[in-house]
Each structure stands twice: as C-alpha cells, then as structure tokens.
C-alpha cells in the first residue's frame, strides 16, 4: 500500500529529479567531445581490424548497415579500407571497399572504387554519424527542457500547498516563478505572517 506524499515530500522529490536531469544534461554536454573522439578511434579500428572476420559477423553486418543507412564509406573516407584486414585478405576477392559502400549494392561492386559507384562523403561515416548524434542530442535536449519546465510547474503548484505549511518556502515559490514564468504562476499571496 502506497502512503500519500505530503506537499513537502512531493516538492523535494521533484527537485531531486530536476537536479539529476540537470546534472545528466551538463555531463552529456561536457563529455560529448570525448564521446566523439572515442567513437572515431573505435570505428576506425573496427573497420580495419574486425570487419569481415570469421567471429565478427555482427560487426560486419552493423558496419554494412551503417554505410548503407548513412550513405557513406569508411570511417573518414573510403581510403580507410585500404589498410583493412578484410580488403587485404583473399576473402575480399579483389574488392577495394566492401560492397556496402556501393550506391547500388550488387555482388563484387566494391571492386570498382569510383565516385560514381561508391559513396565518397567528405568526413566519411564519422561525419555523418556525428551529425546524426548532434541532431538527436538537440532534440533530446529540447524534450528535456520541456520536461524540466513541467516539473518546475508541478513543483510550483505543490508550493502553493507548502506556503500554508511553511511560510519560508514562499521564497522558493518565487524563485520557481522567476525560472519558468510562463509555466509557474506568481505565487506571492501577500504577507502570510
């Protein structure tokens, strides 16, 4: 059986959730560049060392899908494949890039690495992937701000009840109103004395 929250507990819970979201947002922004650097390093090593290997079928399928979905070839350019374990092996059968780099995928199309045949995107898949992440981080950030304003609004509504329980919290309500004035109504109820 759930016990009912008092207005004070509700306010504190919303404030804690809001602070956790704020910290998560700041950390995501701070570590975005680090994530990008790690992604560059690991994507390039995955392409050159693990693609097309016997026990890496999932990796091969993932890279193929990445290149087809993002219409790109290689980590930074199609030239990244020149040093790939797969391309240098007999299994490649003379391909210069995997078939997934081709604009129209057919068997052995990767033997002809001409711009009319394969995706020659400046910055390769890395640039496309970074743009995709940046676009979606912006969307997630906008949704997060919207949720945070709703939480502040809920906390402001809860603070109306708190004002009668603890007049000093009126100052907190006023701060909430200043932070999000369109969503949190002015809660100044005059002198509560």
Residue pairs with C-beta under 8 A, 6 or more apart in sequence:
5 13
6 165
7 158
7 159
7 161
7 162
7 165
8 162
8 165
8 166
10 154
10 155
10 158
11 155
11 158
11 159
11 162
11 169
11 172
14 151
14 154
14 155
14 158
15 155
17 151
18 148
18 151
18 152
18 155
21 144
21 147
21 148
21 151
22 148
25 141
25 144
28 137
32 137
35 133
36 130
36 133
39 126
39 129
39 130
40 75
40 76
40 126
43 75
43 125
43 126
43 129
44 75
44 76
44 80
44 126
46 59
46 63
47 63
47 74
47 75
47 80
47 81
47 84
48 80
48 83
48 84
48 85
49 84
49 85
50 56
50 59
50 85
51 59
51 60
51 63
51 84
51 85
51 86
51 98
52 60
52 84
52 85
52 86
52 89
52 91
52 92
52 98
53 59
53 60
53 85
53 86
63 98
63 100
64 98
64 99
64 100
65 100
66 72
66 125
66 129
67 73
67 98
67 100
67 101
67 119
67 125
68 100
68 105
70 125
70 128
70 129
70 132
71 103
71 119
71 121
71 128
72 119
72 121
72 124
72 125
72 127
72 128
73 81
73 97
73 101
73 118
73 119
73 120
73 121
73 124
73 125
74 80
74 81
74 97
74 101
74 124
74 125
75 124
75 125
75 126
76 123
76 124
76 126
77 120
77 121
77 122
77 123
77 124
78 97
78 101
78 113
78 118
78 119
78 120
78 124
80 124
81 87
81 96
81 97
81 98
81 101
82 96
86 92
86 98
87 95
87 96
87 97
87 98
92 110
93 108
93 111
94 108
94 111
95 108
95 110
95 111
96 110
96 111
96 112
96 113
97 110
97 113
97 118
98 110
99 105
99 106
99 107
99 108
99 109
99 110
100 110
101 110
101 113
101 118
101 119
102 109
102 110
102 117
102 118
102 119
103 116
103 117
103 118
103 119
109 117
109 118
110 118
112 118
121 127
121 128
149 180
149 183
150 183
152 176
152 179
152 180
152 183
152 184
153 180
153 183
153 184
155 176
155 184
156 173
156 176
156 177
156 180
156 183
156 184
156 185
156 187
157 184
159 169
159 170
159 172
159 173
159 176
159 187
160 173
160 187
162 169
162 172
162 173
163 169
163 170
163 173
163 187
163 189
163 192
164 192
167 192
167 193
170 187
170 188
170 189
170 192
173 184
173 187
173 188
174 186
174 187
174 188
176 184
176 187
177 184
177 185
177 186
177 187
